Amino acid sequence: MSFAINLDALRERAANRIANAANAASRLTDSPPHASQLAALATSHESPSLSMEQAGRCHAPAWSESEIRVFSERRDRLLRWGYSEQRAESLAERLTLRDREHDDRGTCAECQHGRAKRCPDGGPLPADLLNRCHSFKSAEV
């Protein structure tokens, strides 16, 4: 008996679970968990999309021309890096909310290392995780 396993989909789901758990942990402390600790936290089932409450904060008041331009640039870069359209838009929208709330955390998807899909810390890349990483190097222009 044989069956096909989509390893990329499994890796992405695992990375998202790790990212969501670490994101929850990073809200509790200013020091981000080390990559080796992220796997132990991978028990969250939080959606990568904004909640209704977050979407309300993100879209009210309406976006400025500058916010629309930055959102589009982020979404387009993520699409070039291989993200699905839904995932790219969700993350770009989350980053717009992050900017509006003056949150100083970044994501692996905004980092030069994110394109290489390899973190210099040696851990998995939790691309959707808002965190404070000492190896962060902005990929945004």
C-alpha positions as CSV (number, residue, x, y, z in Angstrom):
1,M,0.0,0.0,0.0
2,S,1.4,3.4,-0.9
3,F,0.2,6.9,-0.5
4,A,1.6,10.4,-1.2
5,I,2.5,12.8,1.6
6,N,2.7,16.4,0.8
7,L,5.8,17.3,2.9
8,D,5.7,21.0,2.1
9,A,2.1,21.2,3.4
10,L,3.1,19.3,6.5
11,R,6.1,21.6,7.1
12,E,4.0,24.7,6.5
13,R,1.3,23.5,9.0
14,A,4.0,22.7,11.6
15,A,5.8,26.0,11.1
16,N,2.4,27.9,11.5
17,R,1.6,26.0,14.7
18,I,5.1,26.8,16.0
19,A,4.7,30.5,15.0
20,N,1.3,30.8,16.6
21,A,2.4,29.3,19.8
22,A,5.6,31.4,19.9
23,N,3.5,34.5,19.1
24,A,1.3,33.8,22.1
25,A,4.4,33.3,24.2
26,S,6.1,36.5,22.9
27,R,3.0,38.5,24.1
28,L,3.9,37.5,27.6
29,T,7.5,38.6,27.6
30,D,9.8,41.1,25.9
31,S,12.4,38.4,25.2
32,P,11.5,36.1,22.3
33,P,11.7,32.3,22.8
34,H,14.8,30.7,21.3
35,A,14.1,28.6,18.2
36,S,14.7,25.4,20.1
37,Q,11.9,26.4,22.5
38,L,9.4,27.0,19.7
39,A,8.8,23.4,19.0
40,A,7.7,22.8,22.6
41,L,5.2,25.6,22.2
42,A,3.5,24.2,19.1
43,T,0.1,23.5,20.5
44,S,-1.8,26.6,19.4
45,H,-4.6,26.4,16.8
46,E,-4.9,30.2,16.4
47,S,-5.8,31.3,12.8
48,P,-3.2,33.1,10.8
49,S,-6.0,35.5,9.7
50,L,-7.1,38.5,11.7
51,S,-9.9,38.1,14.1
52,M,-13.0,40.2,13.6
53,E,-11.9,42.6,16.3
54,Q,-8.4,42.9,14.8
55,A,-9.8,43.4,11.3
56,G,-12.0,46.2,12.7
57,R,-8.9,47.9,14.2
58,C,-7.0,47.3,11.0
59,H,-9.6,48.9,8.7
60,A,-11.0,51.7,10.7
61,P,-10.3,54.4,9.8
62,A,-9.8,53.6,6.2
63,W,-6.2,53.0,5.0
64,S,-4.2,55.9,3.8
65,E,-2.5,55.9,0.4
66,S,0.8,55.1,2.1
67,E,-0.7,52.1,4.0
68,I,-2.2,50.8,0.7
69,R,1.1,51.1,-1.1
70,V,3.0,49.3,1.7
71,F,0.4,46.6,1.9
72,S,0.6,46.0,-1.9
73,E,4.4,46.0,-1.8
74,R,4.4,43.4,1.0
75,R,1.8,41.2,-0.6
76,D,3.6,41.3,-3.9
77,R,7.0,40.4,-2.3
78,L,5.4,37.5,-0.4
79,L,3.8,36.2,-3.7
80,R,7.2,36.4,-5.4
81,W,8.6,34.4,-2.5
82,G,6.1,31.6,-3.1
83,Y,3.3,32.4,-0.6
84,S,-0.3,31.7,-1.6
85,E,-2.4,34.7,-2.4
86,Q,-4.5,34.2,0.7
87,R,-1.6,33.8,3.0
88,A,0.3,36.8,1.5
89,E,-2.7,39.0,1.9
90,S,-3.4,37.8,5.4
91,L,0.1,38.5,6.5
92,A,0.3,41.8,4.8
93,E,-2.9,42.8,6.5
94,R,-1.6,41.7,9.9
95,L,1.6,43.8,9.3
96,T,-0.6,46.8,8.5
97,L,-2.3,46.4,11.9
98,R,1.1,45.9,13.5
99,D,2.2,49.2,12.0
100,R,-0.9,51.1,13.0
101,E,-0.5,49.9,16.6
102,H,3.2,50.8,16.7
103,D,4.3,47.3,17.5
104,D,8.1,47.0,17.2
105,R,8.1,43.2,16.4
106,G,8.9,41.9,13.0
107,T,8.3,38.6,11.1
108,C,10.6,36.2,9.3
109,A,8.6,37.1,6.2
110,E,10.0,40.6,6.4
111,C,13.5,39.4,6.9
112,Q,16.2,38.8,4.3
113,H,16.7,35.3,5.9
114,G,13.0,34.6,5.2
115,R,13.6,34.5,1.5
116,A,16.4,32.0,2.0
117,K,14.0,30.0,4.2
118,R,16.9,29.5,6.7
119,C,17.3,31.3,10.0
120,P,20.8,32.0,11.1
121,D,19.6,30.9,14.6
122,G,19.3,27.4,13.2
123,G,15.6,27.0,14.0
124,P,12.6,26.7,11.8
125,L,11.3,29.9,10.2
126,P,8.0,30.8,11.8
127,A,7.2,33.2,9.0
128,D,3.9,34.6,10.4
129,L,5.3,35.1,13.9
130,L,5.6,38.6,15.2
131,N,8.8,38.5,17.3
132,R,12.0,40.3,18.3
133,C,14.8,38.4,16.7
134,H,18.4,39.6,17.1
135,S,19.3,38.2,13.6
136,F,16.5,40.2,11.8
137,K,17.6,42.1,8.6
138,S,14.8,43.9,6.9
139,A,14.0,42.8,3.3
140,E,11.7,45.7,2.8
141,V,12.9,48.5,0.6
